[in-house]
Amino acid sequence: ISGISTPNELVDVASKLKDVYGEILTPLSNLMKVALIKNMATTLYIKKIYIARDKATLEFHTTKELLTDNISQALEVYNKYAVLDLSNLPIIEIKGVDDNKMLDIIIEFLNYII
């Protein structure tokens, strides 16, 4: 699970676990999603991720990591949820997402950037 680094790998691991153990329960599904988010964040030089029920914050080391076309496009596509905040630290906030969809939106957003 800790090696999941792409959404396709997440689907593959979930499928294999389901074949062996049966239905995937929500805590295990969430654990796999968090592992994927962590690995994607490392690739994107994200320093810290904070995830709460109503908001997620992606903190970057410097603004240099934010100056890419992919991030600009991702912010446009996810403008309903994602906001760039450069007031203190370079962060992207994701909010306005249902609790049960937050991890999925973060994965989609990060996958768009990669």
C-alpha positions as CSV (number, residue, x, y, z in Angstrom):
1,I,0.0,0.0,0.0
2,S,2.8,2.5,0.9
3,G,4.2,2.2,-2.7
4,I,1.0,3.3,-4.4
5,S,2.1,6.2,-6.6
6,T,-0.5,6.6,-9.4
7,P,-4.3,6.3,-9.5
8,N,-4.0,3.2,-11.7
9,E,-1.8,1.5,-9.1
10,L,-4.5,2.4,-6.5
11,V,-7.1,0.6,-8.6
12,D,-4.8,-2.4,-9.1
13,V,-4.0,-2.8,-5.4
14,A,-7.7,-2.3,-4.4
15,S,-8.7,-5.0,-7.0
16,K,-6.1,-7.5,-5.7
17,L,-7.2,-6.9,-2.1
18,K,-10.8,-7.3,-3.0
19,D,-10.1,-10.6,-4.8
20,V,-8.3,-11.9,-1.7
21,Y,-10.3,-10.4,1.2
22,G,-13.6,-9.4,-0.3
23,E,-15.2,-5.9,-0.2
24,I,-12.8,-3.0,0.6
25,L,-14.0,-1.1,3.7
26,T,-13.8,2.7,3.9
27,P,-10.9,2.9,6.3
28,L,-8.7,0.7,4.1
29,S,-9.8,2.6,1.0
30,N,-9.0,5.9,2.7
31,L,-5.6,4.5,3.8
32,M,-4.7,3.7,0.2
33,K,-5.8,7.1,-1.0
34,V,-3.7,8.8,1.7
35,A,-0.7,6.7,0.7
36,L,-1.2,7.8,-3.0
37,I,-1.6,11.5,-2.0
38,K,1.6,11.3,0.1
39,N,3.6,9.8,-2.8
40,M,2.2,12.2,-5.3
41,A,2.9,15.1,-3.0
42,T,6.6,14.0,-2.7
43,T,6.9,14.0,-6.4
44,L,5.5,17.5,-6.6
45,Y,7.7,19.0,-3.8
46,I,4.8,19.6,-1.5
47,K,6.1,20.2,2.0
48,K,3.0,19.5,4.0
49,I,-0.6,18.4,3.5
50,Y,-3.3,19.1,6.0
51,I,-6.7,17.5,5.4
52,A,-9.8,18.2,7.5
53,R,-13.4,17.5,6.8
54,D,-14.1,20.8,5.2
55,K,-10.7,21.9,3.9
56,A,-7.3,20.6,2.7
57,T,-4.1,22.7,2.5
58,L,-1.2,21.8,0.2
59,E,1.9,23.7,1.4
60,F,4.8,24.0,-1.0
61,H,8.4,24.6,-0.1
62,T,8.7,27.7,-2.3
63,T,6.6,29.6,-4.9
64,K,8.9,28.2,-7.6
65,E,7.1,24.9,-7.5
66,L,3.8,26.8,-8.1
67,L,5.0,28.5,-11.3
68,T,4.1,25.8,-13.8
69,D,1.5,25.6,-16.5
70,N,0.0,22.4,-15.0
71,I,-0.7,24.1,-11.7
72,S,-2.3,27.1,-13.4
73,Q,-4.5,24.8,-15.5
74,A,-5.4,22.7,-12.5
75,L,-6.4,25.8,-10.6
76,E,-8.6,26.8,-13.5
77,V,-10.2,23.4,-13.8
78,Y,-10.8,23.1,-10.1
79,N,-11.6,26.8,-9.4
80,K,-14.8,25.7,-7.6
81,Y,-12.6,24.1,-4.9
82,A,-9.0,25.2,-5.2
83,V,-7.5,28.6,-4.3
84,L,-3.9,29.7,-4.4
85,D,-2.8,31.7,-1.4
86,L,0.6,33.4,-1.4
87,S,0.0,35.7,1.6
88,N,2.3,33.7,4.0
89,L,3.4,30.4,2.7
90,P,2.8,29.2,-0.8
91,I,-0.3,27.1,-0.3
92,I,-3.2,25.8,-2.3
93,E,-6.4,25.4,-0.4
94,I,-9.1,23.0,-1.4
95,K,-12.5,23.6,0.2
96,G,-16.2,23.3,-0.6
97,V,-16.0,19.6,-1.1
98,D,-18.2,16.9,0.6
99,D,-16.4,15.1,3.4
100,N,-16.5,11.7,1.6
101,K,-15.1,13.2,-1.7
102,M,-12.2,15.3,-0.3
103,L,-9.5,12.6,-0.8
104,D,-10.8,11.9,-4.3
105,I,-10.7,15.6,-5.3
106,I,-7.1,16.0,-3.9
107,I,-6.0,12.9,-5.9
108,E,-7.7,14.3,-9.1
109,F,-6.1,17.8,-8.5
110,L,-2.6,16.3,-7.9
111,N,-2.9,14.0,-10.8
112,Y,-3.8,17.0,-13.0
113,I,-0.6,18.7,-12.0
114,I,1.8,15.8,-12.6
